[in-house]
C-alpha cells in the first residue's frame, strides 16, 4: 500500500495521476496547505522542505520507503513498476531531460506567474512581466517539441505528467495576460486534449478530493 500526502495543486496531482496510470493501490492523505498543515511536524518528517506531495511505500519486499518532491515520486513509481519511463538509451535520456525541464522550469515559473497574476492590482508589475515572459518562452519550447513528436519523450511518459498539470492549470490565464504576445499553440492544445481524455488522468485529478481548479 502506498500512502500519498497531497493537496489539489498541479504538483500534488502528478503522483495521483501516475498511481492511477500504473494501477497501484494507494490511500490519499490531504495536507491542507491553505491552513499550513505542510508545516506540521508529522509532515516535516516525510518532506523536509515542507512541500507536498510526499509518498510512503509500505512495500513488504523492500521495506518502508519515503519519497518527497513530485519529480522524485514520478521516477520512483516508474522504476518500481517499469512503466512510463524507458529503461535505457535515448528514450530514457529524453524522458528524464523533459521531466527535469518540467520540474525546474515549467513548475516554478508557472507557479510564480500564477501567484503574481492573481495578485495583480492594475499597476504595472515587473515581477508579473518577468514571469509572463518566461512562461511564454517555455510554452514556445513546448509547442516546438510537440510539433516534432506527439509527446515530450515521443511516447507518453512521466515527463508528460510533470508538464501537463501545470499547463492544464495555467495556460488560459497566461493567454489572458500575455495577449497577442503568446503565439497560437495548436500542438499543445492537441496534447492537452489527448492527456485529459485518459481515464487514469481524470481519476488522478479527482484523487486529492478537492478538485484541481481548471481554466479550460
C-alpha positions as CSV (number, residue, x, y, z in Angstrom):
1,X,0.0,0.0,0.0
2,X,1.2,3.5,-0.9
3,X,0.2,6.5,1.2
4,X,0.0,9.7,-0.8
5,X,0.2,13.0,1.1
6,X,-1.0,15.7,-1.2
7,X,-3.3,18.6,-2.0
8,X,-5.2,19.8,-5.1
9,X,-2.4,21.7,-6.8
10,X,-0.5,20.9,-10.1
11,X,2.4,19.4,-8.2
12,X,0.0,17.5,-5.9
13,X,-1.9,16.0,-8.8
14,X,1.2,14.5,-10.5
15,X,1.7,11.4,-8.3
16,X,-2.0,10.7,-8.1
17,X,-2.2,10.6,-11.9
18,X,0.9,8.4,-12.0
19,X,-0.6,6.0,-9.4
20,X,-3.8,5.7,-11.5
21,X,-1.8,5.1,-14.7
22,X,0.3,2.3,-13.2
23,X,-2.6,0.8,-11.2
24,X,-1.1,0.6,-7.8
25,X,-3.3,0.7,-4.7
26,X,-2.9,3.9,-2.7
27,X,-4.6,6.0,0.0
28,X,-4.8,9.8,-0.1
29,X,-3.9,11.9,3.0
30,X,-4.9,15.5,2.4
31,X,-2.4,18.1,3.6
32,X,-4.3,21.4,3.6
33,X,-1.7,23.9,2.5
34,X,-4.2,26.8,2.9
35,X,-4.1,26.1,6.6
36,X,-0.3,25.5,6.8
37,X,-0.7,21.8,7.5
38,X,2.5,21.2,5.5
39,X,4.4,22.7,8.4
40,X,3.2,20.2,10.9
41,X,6.0,18.1,12.5
42,X,4.4,14.9,11.2
43,X,4.6,16.0,7.6
44,X,8.0,17.5,8.1
45,X,9.2,14.1,9.0
46,X,8.2,13.0,5.5
47,X,9.0,16.1,3.5
48,X,12.0,18.1,4.9
49,X,11.2,21.1,2.6
50,X,7.6,21.3,3.9
51,X,6.2,20.9,0.4
52,X,3.6,18.5,-1.0
53,X,3.5,15.9,-2.3
54,X,5.2,13.1,-0.4
55,X,4.5,9.3,-0.6
56,X,5.2,6.4,1.7
57,X,5.5,3.0,0.2
58,X,4.9,0.1,2.6
59,X,6.5,-2.4,0.3
60,X,6.7,-5.8,2.1
61,X,9.7,-6.9,0.0
62,X,11.7,-3.7,0.2
63,X,10.6,-2.2,3.4
64,X,9.2,1.3,4.1
65,X,10.2,3.9,1.5
66,X,9.6,7.6,1.8
67,X,9.8,9.9,-1.3
68,X,9.3,13.6,-1.4
69,X,9.1,16.1,-4.4
70,X,6.8,15.3,-7.3
71,X,9.6,14.6,-9.8
72,X,11.2,12.1,-7.5
73,X,7.9,10.5,-6.8
74,X,7.3,10.0,-10.5
75,X,10.7,8.4,-11.1
76,X,10.3,6.2,-8.0
77,X,6.9,4.9,-9.2
78,X,8.1,4.4,-12.8
79,X,11.1,2.4,-11.7
80,X,9.1,0.4,-9.2
81,X,6.7,-0.8,-11.9
82,X,8.8,-0.4,-15.1
83,X,6.1,1.8,-16.6
84,X,6.1,5.3,-18.3
85,X,9.9,5.6,-18.2
86,X,12.1,3.8,-20.7
87,X,14.7,1.5,-19.1
88,X,17.8,2.7,-21.0
89,X,19.1,4.6,-24.0
90,X,18.0,7.7,-25.8
91,X,14.3,7.3,-24.9
92,X,15.2,7.3,-21.2
93,X,17.5,10.3,-21.7
94,X,14.8,12.2,-23.4
95,X,12.2,11.3,-20.8
96,X,14.4,12.4,-17.9
97,X,15.5,15.6,-19.7
98,X,12.0,16.7,-20.3
99,X,10.9,15.6,-16.8
100,X,13.6,17.9,-15.3
101,X,12.7,20.7,-17.7
102,X,9.1,20.5,-16.4
103,X,10.2,20.2,-12.8
104,X,12.8,23.0,-12.8
105,X,11.4,25.3,-15.5
106,X,7.7,24.9,-16.0
107,X,6.6,24.3,-12.4
108,X,8.5,27.2,-10.7
109,X,7.8,29.7,-13.5
110,X,4.1,28.9,-13.9
111,X,3.7,28.9,-10.1
112,X,5.2,32.4,-9.8
113,X,3.2,33.6,-12.8
114,X,0.0,32.3,-11.2
115,X,0.8,34.0,-7.9
116,X,1.6,37.4,-9.4
117,X,-1.3,37.2,-11.9
118,X,-3.8,36.5,-9.0
119,X,-2.3,39.4,-7.0
120,X,-2.3,41.9,-9.9
121,X,-3.6,45.3,-8.7
122,X,-3.9,47.0,-12.0
123,X,-0.5,48.7,-11.6
124,X,2.4,47.7,-13.9
125,X,4.2,44.9,-12.2
126,X,7.8,44.0,-13.0
127,X,7.5,40.5,-11.4
128,X,4.4,39.6,-13.4
129,X,6.0,40.9,-16.6
130,X,9.1,38.8,-15.9
131,X,7.2,35.6,-15.2
132,X,4.8,36.2,-18.1
133,X,7.7,36.5,-20.5
134,X,9.5,33.3,-19.2
135,X,6.2,31.3,-19.1
136,X,5.5,32.4,-22.7
137,X,9.1,31.3,-23.6
138,X,8.5,27.9,-22.1
139,X,5.3,27.5,-23.9
140,X,7.2,28.2,-27.1
141,X,9.7,25.4,-26.2
142,X,6.8,23.0,-25.5
143,X,5.0,23.9,-28.8
144,X,8.1,23.3,-30.8
145,X,8.7,20.0,-29.2
146,X,5.2,18.8,-29.7
147,X,5.4,19.9,-33.3
148,X,8.1,17.3,-33.7
149,X,6.7,14.5,-31.5
150,X,3.3,13.6,-30.1
151,X,4.6,13.5,-26.5
152,X,7.7,15.0,-24.8
153,X,9.7,11.8,-25.0
154,X,7.9,10.6,-28.2
155,X,5.9,8.1,-26.2
156,X,3.7,9.1,-23.3
157,X,5.8,9.2,-20.1
158,X,6.3,10.7,-16.7
159,X,7.6,13.8,-18.5
160,X,4.2,14.5,-19.9
161,X,2.5,14.1,-16.5
162,X,5.0,16.5,-15.0
163,X,4.3,19.2,-17.6
164,X,0.6,18.5,-18.1
165,X,-0.8,19.5,-14.7
166,X,0.9,23.0,-14.9
167,X,0.0,23.7,-18.5
168,X,-3.6,22.4,-17.9
169,X,-3.9,24.7,-14.9
170,X,-2.3,27.9,-16.2
171,X,-2.3,28.2,-20.0
172,X,-5.7,30.1,-20.2
173,X,-4.6,32.6,-17.6
174,X,-1.3,33.1,-19.4
175,X,-3.1,33.7,-22.7
176,X,-5.2,36.3,-21.0
177,X,-2.3,38.2,-19.5
178,X,0.2,37.8,-22.4
179,X,-2.4,38.5,-25.1
180,X,-1.1,38.6,-28.7
181,X,2.5,38.2,-27.4
182,X,1.7,34.5,-26.9
183,X,1.6,32.7,-30.2
184,X,-1.1,30.1,-31.1
185,X,-0.4,26.7,-29.6
186,X,-2.2,24.0,-31.8
187,X,0.2,21.3,-30.9
188,X,-0.1,22.0,-27.1
189,X,-3.9,22.1,-27.4
190,X,-4.0,18.7,-29.0
191,X,-1.5,17.3,-26.4
192,X,-3.6,18.7,-23.6
193,X,-6.8,17.1,-25.0
194,X,-5.1,13.7,-25.6
195,X,-3.8,13.6,-22.0
196,X,-7.0,15.0,-20.4
197,X,-9.0,12.2,-22.2
198,X,-7.1,9.5,-20.5
199,X,-9.3,7.8,-17.8
200,X,-6.3,7.5,-15.4
201,X,-5.6,11.2,-15.7
202,X,-9.2,12.0,-15.0
203,X,-9.2,9.8,-11.9
204,X,-5.9,11.2,-10.8
205,X,-7.1,14.8,-11.0
206,X,-10.0,13.8,-8.7
207,X,-7.9,11.9,-6.2
208,X,-7.0,14.7,-3.9
209,X,-10.8,15.2,-3.3
210,X,-10.5,18.9,-3.7
211,X,-10.8,19.5,-7.4
212,X,-7.8,21.0,-9.3
213,X,-9.0,24.4,-10.5
214,X,-9.1,24.5,-14.3
215,X,-9.3,27.5,-16.6
216,X,-10.4,25.4,-19.6
